[in-house]
């Protein structure tokens, strides 16, 4: 019998004890003993190979795990929004004239009432002087007519003048009085136009692009702004939420929800503000409701027109049991997680999820703080699989 045949004869299911000792002569028995030794060695090697194959059939599964934690969890809604100024003023001119000087720099912060643009004031001063002169002339004429009317009234009581003459004198006095009032209004208008020649900032804020230069002729009441001022301290962020969230928002509205925003791509800083506006109607075209948060913006971190990430924190739930959201899987029987046992094996366990977002799942039942759940690699686990921790998440066990 060849050694290869003997090796093939001993399969993984045939233990070495089943080998029958060969019979024969002493010489045959001597050669048979050697053959027996070789057969036993081959059987041992075959058994070792079978054991290796069995070990290869059940490799350890690399997974990521995390600890089940108990901590305060905010009840929040995450969305995107747009930064907008609290106030915007498109500065124009109420009178026409030539630009004499510009009293600010583009992009400069200006207080309310500061002169921004000065028009040539000489035509307006001349108009004011003319109105003042006309007023003085008509006032003197009115004073003379008033005195004549008083004398005529006294003579009319003594029947020394005709009634028609007295009435004419009284009418002249009243006409003079009316002319004085008209002249006073014209003078006030001329004085106001002189003031309008100095174009001032209607609100405090930051100036934008300037659309005129010294020497340009400015027309009165044009729709094109000379410069735009945005109030950016404080500043607001507008965002919309689906109408399905409206009952939840209204439930916590009286608790002054906080609003947190950060610029897109910024992972280091987050501005905190307060919810100041909830629209009084749902937009029927989009099925959303408009909200606004207000921020002090002392460091000018928020800029009008900028897109930002928004977190509306309605309340904070104390002592909630939480796991990373990827740990929860939904099956035919509902949500479940894989729990890592002390012997590095996994067990599927049904859980009740209170709420979940892209990061965290709040568990209402089925888990205890301190247990270890699998957050990645669940779909490679089979019954009886042994686990090896590849990477630990926040608060996880390694």
Secondary structure in CASP SS format (residue, H / E / C, confidence):
PFRMAT SS
TARGET T0000
AUTHOR 0000-0000-0000
METHOD secondary structure of the structure
MODEL  1
X C 1.00
X C 1.00
X H 1.00
X H 1.00
X H 1.00
X H 1.00
X H 1.00
X H 1.00
X H 1.00
X C 1.00
X C 1.00
X C 1.00
X C 1.00
X C 1.00
X C 1.00
X H 1.00
X H 1.00
X H 1.00
X C 1.00
X C 1.00
X C 1.00
X C 1.00
X C 1.00
X C 1.00
X C 1.00
X H 1.00
X H 1.00
X H 1.00
X H 1.00
X H 1.00
X H 1.00
X H 1.00
X H 1.00
X H 1.00
X H 1.00
X H 1.00
X H 1.00
X H 1.00
X H 1.00
X H 1.00
X H 1.00
X H 1.00
X H 1.00
X H 1.00
X H 1.00
X H 1.00
X H 1.00
X H 1.00
X H 1.00
X H 1.00
X H 1.00
X H 1.00
X H 1.00
X H 1.00
X H 1.00
X H 1.00
X H 1.00
X C 1.00
X C 1.00
X C 1.00
X E 1.00
X E 1.00
X E 1.00
X E 1.00
X E 1.00
X E 1.00
X E 1.00
X C 1.00
X E 1.00
X E 1.00
X E 1.00
X E 1.00
X E 1.00
X E 1.00
X E 1.00
X E 1.00
X E 1.00
X E 1.00
X E 1.00
X E 1.00
X E 1.00
X E 1.00
X E 1.00
X E 1.00
X E 1.00
X C 1.00
X C 1.00
X E 1.00
X E 1.00
X E 1.00
X E 1.00
X C 1.00
X C 1.00
X C 1.00
X C 1.00
X C 1.00
X E 1.00
X E 1.00
X E 1.00
X E 1.00
X E 1.00
X E 1.00
X C 1.00
X C 1.00
X C 1.00
X C 1.00
X C 1.00
X C 1.00
X E 1.00
X E 1.00
X C 1.00
X C 1.00
X C 1.00
X C 1.00
X E 1.00
X E 1.00
X E 1.00
X E 1.00
X E 1.00
X C 1.00
X C 1.00
X H 1.00
X H 1.00
X H 1.00
X H 1.00
X H 1.00
X H 1.00
X H 1.00
X H 1.00
X H 1.00
X H 1.00
X H 1.00
X H 1.00
X H 1.00
X H 1.00
X H 1.00
X H 1.00
X H 1.00
X H 1.00
X H 1.00
X H 1.00
X H 1.00
X H 1.00
X H 1.00
X H 1.00
X H 1.00
X H 1.00
X H 1.00
X H 1.00
X H 1.00
X H 1.00
X H 1.00
X H 1.00
X H 1.00
X H 1.00
X H 1.00
X H 1.00
X C 1.00
X C 1.00
X C 1.00
X C 1.00
X C 1.00
X H 1.00
X H 1.00
X H 1.00
X H 1.00
X H 1.00
X H 1.00
X H 1.00
X H 1.00
X H 1.00
X H 1.00
X H 1.00
X H 1.00
X H 1.00
X H 1.00
X H 1.00
X H 1.00
X H 1.00
X H 1.00
X H 1.00
X H 1.00
X H 1.00
X H 1.00
X H 1.00
X H 1.00
X H 1.00
X H 1.00
X H 1.00
X H 1.00
X H 1.00
X H 1.00
X H 1.00
X H 1.00
X H 1.00
X H 1.00
X C 1.00
X E 1.00
X E 1.00
X E 1.00
X C 1.00
X C 1.00
X C 1.00
X C 1.00
X E 1.00
X E 1.00
X E 1.00
X C 1.00
X C 1.00
X C 1.00
X C 1.00
X C 1.00
X C 1.00
X C 1.00
X C 1.00
X C 1.00
X E 1.00
X E 1.00
X C 1.00
X C 1.00
X C 1.00
X C 1.00
X C 1.00
X C 1.00
X C 1.00
X C 1.00
X E 1.00
X E 1.00
X E 1.00
X E 1.00
X C 1.00
X C 1.00
X C 1.00
X C 1.00
X E 1.00
X E 1.00
X E 1.00
X E 1.00
X E 1.00
X E 1.00
X E 1.00
X E 1.00
X H 1.00
X H 1.00
X H 1.00
X H 1.00
X H 1.00
X H 1.00
X H 1.00
X H 1.00
X H 1.00
X H 1.00
X H 1.00
X H 1.00
X H 1.00
X C 1.00
X C 1.00
X E 1.00
X E 1.00
X E 1.00
X E 1.00
X E 1.00
X E 1.00
X C 1.00
X C 1.00
X C 1.00
X C 1.00
X C 1.00
X C 1.00
X C 1.00
X E 1.00
X E 1.00
X E 1.00
X E 1.00
X E 1.00
X E 1.00
X E 1.00
X E 1.00
X C 1.00
X C 1.00
X C 1.00
X C 1.00
X E 1.00
X C 1.00
X C 1.00
X C 1.00
X C 1.00
X E 1.00
X E 1.00
X E 1.00
X E 1.00
X E 1.00
X E 1.00
X E 1.00
X E 1.00
X C 1.00
X C 1.00
X C 1.00
X C 1.00
X C 1.00
X C 1.00
X C 1.00
X C 1.00
X C 1.00
X C 1.00
X C 1.00
X E 1.00
X E 1.00
X E 1.00
X E 1.00
X E 1.00
X E 1.00
X E 1.00
X E 1.00
X E 1.00
X E 1.00
X E 1.00
X E 1.00
X E 1.00
X E 1.00
X E 1.00
X E 1.00
X E 1.00
X E 1.00
X H 1.00
X H 1.00
X H 1.00
X C 1.00
X E 1.00
X E 1.00
X E 1.00
X C 1.00
X C 1.00
X E 1.00
X E 1.00
X E 1.00
X E 1.00
X E 1.00
X E 1.00
X E 1.00
X C 1.00
X C 1.00
X C 1.00
X C 1.00
X E 1.00
X E 1.00
X E 1.00
X E 1.00
X E 1.00
X E 1.00
X C 1.00
X E 1.00
X E 1.00
X E 1.00
X E 1.00
X E 1.00
X C 1.00
X C 1.00
X C 1.00
X E 1.00
X E 1.00
X E 1.00
X E 1.00
X E 1.00
X E 1.00
X C 1.00
X C 1.00
X C 1.00
X C 1.00
X C 1.00
X C 1.00
X E 1.00
X E 1.00
X E 1.00
X E 1.00
X E 1.00
X C 1.00
X H 1.00
X H 1.00
X H 1.00
X C 1.00
X C 1.00
X C 1.00
X C 1.00
X C 1.00
X E 1.00
X E 1.00
X E 1.00
X E 1.00
X E 1.00
X E 1.00
X E 1.00
X C 1.00
X C 1.00
X C 1.00
X C 1.00
X C 1.00
X C 1.00
END
